[in-house]
């Protein structure tokens, strides 16, 4: 089992949904980085404010943290005991984003109403531009439990097995 887990992966991969399922199974507190970084008016807090809030969370005994925020992955890796990486195909992630448009979400302080081009391009480029850096970072943390899912079915199977041990 784990006490401090991070959930990372491309936008639209279902990090928040997976993290909520983990929370439901474990009872650990869940923190969505998007809810910390973004304000309801679509502005952001400062990096310094974000870092202070993140460090406050990291210093707690138990947590699940959902979100990429590449700049802070190294810091979160230092504190966590478990990493869940959702490494899904681009089409799955794009469909994930499209499926949540116009829906209220507990992990975002506003409604997303469209898939803007810049965000779409970030998702399309994620396997080439972001994943190699993440996998490279993970090599330095072999003392962590690192669980990589390549499909929603694999993640659902993990949750199903976890529920049997609850």
C-alpha positions in Angstrom: 0.0 0.0 0.0 1.0 3.6 -0.2 0.7 6.8 1.9 2.0 9.5 -0.5 1.1 9.1 -4.2 1.3 11.3 -7.3 -0.8 10.8 -10.4 0.8 12.2 -13.5 0.1 11.9 -17.3 -1.2 13.8 -20.3 -4.1 16.1 -20.0 -7.2 14.1 -20.7 -5.7 10.8 -19.5 -8.0 10.7 -16.5 -5.6 11.6 -13.8 -8.3 13.3 -11.7 -10.8 10.5 -12.1 -8.2 7.9 -11.2 -7.0 9.9 -8.2 -10.6 10.2 -7.0 -11.0 6.5 -7.2 -7.7 6.0 -5.3 -9.1 8.4 -2.6 -12.3 6.5 -2.4 -10.4 3.2 -1.9 -7.8 4.5 0.5 -9.4 7.4 2.4 -6.2 9.5 1.7 -6.7 13.2 1.2 -6.6 14.3 -2.4 -5.2 17.5 -3.8 -5.7 18.6 -7.4 -2.8 20.9 -8.5 -5.2 22.6 -11.0 -7.3 23.7 -8.1 -4.3 25.2 -6.3 -2.8 26.9 -9.4 -5.9 28.3 -11.1 -8.3 30.9 -9.8 -12.0 30.8 -10.8 -11.4 33.9 -13.0 -9.0 31.8 -15.1 -5.9 33.6 -13.7 -3.2 31.9 -11.6 -1.6 32.4 -8.2 2.1 33.2 -8.3 4.7 30.4 -8.5 5.9 31.3 -5.0 2.3 31.0 -3.6 1.9 27.7 -5.5 5.2 26.4 -4.1 4.3 27.3 -0.5 1.0 25.5 -0.8 2.5 22.5 -2.4 5.3 22.2 0.2 2.6 22.4 2.9 0.8 19.4 1.3 4.0 17.5 0.8 4.9 17.8 4.5 1.7 16.1 5.5 1.8 12.4 6.4 -0.6 11.1 3.8 -1.9 12.4 0.4 -2.6 11.8 -3.2 -1.6 14.6 -5.6 -3.1 14.8 -9.0 -1.5 16.9 -11.8 1.5 17.3 -14.0 3.1 20.7 -13.4 6.4 19.5 -14.9 8.3 22.1 -12.9 7.4 20.5 -9.6 7.5 16.8 -10.5 11.0 16.4 -9.1 10.0 17.9 -5.8 6.9 15.7 -5.6 9.1 12.6 -6.5 11.3 13.4 -3.5 8.3 13.2 -1.1 6.1 10.5 -2.6 6.3 6.8 -2.1 4.3 5.8 -5.2 4.0 7.2 -8.7 1.0 6.4 -11.0 1.8 7.4 -14.6 -1.1 7.3 -17.0 0.8 6.8 -20.4 -2.1 6.6 -22.8 -2.4 7.1 -26.6 -3.0 10.7 -27.8 -6.4 9.8 -29.2 -7.5 8.5 -25.8 -6.4 11.8 -24.1 -8.0 14.0 -26.7 -11.2 12.1 -26.3 -10.9 12.5 -22.5 -10.7 16.2 -22.9 -13.6 16.4 -25.3 -15.8 14.3 -23.0 -15.4 16.7 -20.1 -16.2 19.9 -22.1 -19.1 21.8 -20.5 -19.1 19.7 -17.4 -18.6 20.8 -13.8 -15.4 19.3 -12.4 -14.1 19.0 -8.9 -10.5 19.3 -10.1 -10.9 22.6 -12.0 -12.4 25.9 -10.8 -14.2 26.7 -14.1 -16.0 25.0 -16.9 -14.0 24.2 -20.0 -16.1 24.9 -23.0 -13.7 24.2 -25.9 -10.5 22.5 -26.7 -8.4 25.4 -27.8 -5.7 24.8 -30.4 -2.7 25.4 -28.1 -4.0 22.9 -25.5 -4.7 20.4 -28.3 -1.2 20.8 -29.6 0.3 20.3 -26.1 -1.6 17.0 -25.8 -0.5 15.9 -29.3 3.1 16.7 -28.5 3.0 15.2 -25.0 4.4 11.8 -25.9 7.4 13.4 -27.6 7.9 16.5 -25.6 7.0 15.6 -22.0 7.0 11.8 -21.5 10.7 11.3 -22.2 11.6 13.8 -19.5 9.2 12.1 -17.1 10.6 8.7 -17.8 14.1 10.0 -17.4 13.2 11.5 -14.0 11.7 8.3 -12.8 14.9 6.4 -13.5 16.4 8.4 -10.6 13.7 7.2 -8.2 13.9 3.4 -8.3 13.2 3.4 -4.6 9.7 4.5 -5.3 6.8 2.2 -6.3 6.3 3.3 -10.0 3.1 2.0 -11.7 2.6 2.8 -15.3 -0.7 2.2 -17.0 -1.0 2.1 -20.8 -4.8 1.9 -20.9 -7.8 2.9 -18.9 -8.5 -0.8 -18.6 -5.2 -1.4 -16.8 -6.0 1.5 -14.4 -9.5 0.2 -13.7 -8.1 -3.3 -13.1 -5.7 -1.8 -10.5 -8.6 0.0 -8.7 -10.7 -3.2 -8.8 -7.8 -5.2 -7.2 -7.3 -2.5 -4.7 -11.0 -2.6 -3.7 -10.7 -6.3 -2.9 -8.0 -5.5 -0.3 -10.0 -2.7 1.2 
